Amino acid sequence: MKTFVNRRFAPRIYSQFPVPISIIYRGQKSAGEGIVQELSRVGCRILGSNDSMVVGKTLSVQLSLPTSERSLLIEQAIVQRVKGLEFGVAFEHLRQREAERLGHLLDALCGTGIYSRIEAKYKVLKSDATGNRDETTRYGEGIMESAKEVSVWNIRGCLLSSLDFAEDLSHNQPEHAAAVSSFTQDVRRIKKELMRSFEKGAAPSSLHDIMTALTGAKTLASIMAEHDPEKNELLTGFVESLKYAQEEFIQKVQPDKGQQA
């Protein structure tokens, strides 16, 4: 009996994560990078290059996790739907160890207060040699974005934008450089105090956190470059500059690791 899987992705995380979860996917004759847009214990939705994606295609996917330095490898993921720059995959034959790591990630994200836990539901369609189909429904645990319209991460994003605008003002109007410098120091201090108050008990930021965020930025820029020919050269240059800055930083904070790279 041949099995066709059609899983609903309603019970899931759906958000722009505080730190983007980047993903590398590989097929028999294709490979690419993307950003996870939705995530559950049974599948995910990916924003990336999907020129060669077709429903039913089998991929292996590797997720870079904000909660661990080790990536999460899922050896079999079946493409379920393709729309624009997005495509959804269902996880198949997930090993117990990887399933536990995925569960820990979902628990950690749920613990931020941005997400809520609900019951997961998806359908499995089976077809025999005569074409007859049998539909069964399975249930599991999943989480999705909280009903909150505003989170501390929205506030943080606005503060970071204000710092960028202030630096532009200082560049264009040098007479205000001293005022901008004082202002940016105050805003960074206020932002840090706010984030610490919402993340009591969280581990201090690490080099891994920095690298994960940079990977997300590079991946998004690469996706944009691929689908916007007019900005391709600009975005490609941005990615290369970011890679150089990353290598320089690693060499300064971890000389041994930089030499090995």
Secondary structure, DSSP 8 states (H G I E B T S, - for coil): -EEEEE----SSEES--SS--EEEEE-SS-EEEEEEEEE-SSEEEEEE--TT--TT-EEEEEE--TT-SS-EEEEEEEEEEEETTEEEEEEES--HHHHHHHHHHHHHHHTTTSEEEEEEEEEEEEE-TT--EEEEEEEEEEEEE-S-S--HHHHHHHHHHHHHHHHHHHHH-GGGHHHHHHHHHHHHHHHHHHHHHHSTT-----HHHHHHHHHHHHHHHHHHHHH-GGGHHHHHHHHHHHHHHHHHHHHHH-HHHHHH-
